[in-house]
């Protein structure tokens, strides 16, 4: 079903943020594997999702998921080494990947330590190869997890960035306002190809920007998250 600015997202406000977010991911995983034999999940960075990933790993390790059918990508990455404290990959490795035992070949890491343009194009090529094998024009995630910044950014798509206007590429190098500034990010064409998108937000101070994004305020990059054939869910911790 076509999703547009007039289609309201599902909004889940919960005091059990970690448990409910992890269960949401698990349910998406089970559904995708049952329907297509593979769960393609993109992870968000930052501190908010870390305990969610750990809980998702715990739930899946109870025999609920065949981890070899889970494929991982990252919505953005800082241009740092994979063992750097600012690396989104490192956070995911410590909270989910190692705990779940997801095969290394199933993890499509953004090589933040490489030249940014080369790293973006290398991962684009890997995703395109998978999409081609599956008969897709563009790689389709079963679930993309996103965060929300106080300025309305998501992934590393910041207000005023030229990246907001990208219509063809799936990943591109970008510059962020906070250190480390050099990053690589998913673009809206890739994000909006997903079947499911979930914003994970657990900061009461962001309530106003949440409402503005949901209302479609064009000042906020997150307002441009509008999946073509998917749906958006907000999981908001209270």
C-alpha positions, 0 to 999 in steps of 0.5 A: 500500500502506498504510504504518503504524508497523509497516512498516519504512522502507528505510535506506540508510547510505552513505559517498557521501552526496551522490552516493547521495542525488542519485541517489535523487532522480533515480531518483524523478524519472525514475519519476514523469515516466515514470508521470505526466508530472510530478515534484513534489518538496519540498525540505528546508532547512538545510545538509545537502541543499545539496550534494545539490541541486547534484549532482542539478542536475548529474546532471539537466543531463546530459540525464537530466531535462526540467526543465520537468516538475519542480515544486518546493515547500518543506517549511518556510520562515523568515519572511524575504525570499527573498534573506536568508541564512536563506531556504530558498528562497535556498539552493535557488535557488543550489544547484538552481533556477538551475543546473537552469534550472527554470522560475519558474512551476514553483517554489511558493515560500513567501513568507516576507516576507509576513504568515505566515497570508496566505503559508500560505493563498496557497500552500495555494490554489495547491497545492489548485488543482493537486490539483483539476486532477489529481483529487486530494483533497490535493496529492500529492508524488512525493518530500518531502525532510526533515531531522531535528533533534536534538530530533526535529523535521522541517520546522518541526514542533517538539516541543510545537507545536500544529502537531502536532495539525493535521488539515486544513490543508496549511501553517500558521504556526509558532514555532520555538525558534531564530531566526528563530522565525516560520516556515511549515511543511507539516503532517502531512496534506500530508507523509503524502499523499506517494508517497515521503519521504526523510530526509537525515541526515549527523550521527553525533550524531543516531544515537540520535534516528534510532533512536528515530524509526524505532522510533516514539517519540511524543516526536519529531515526525518519528515522525509521518511515516507516509505513507498510501500511500507509503514512507519512506527514510532516507539516512544519511551515514557 
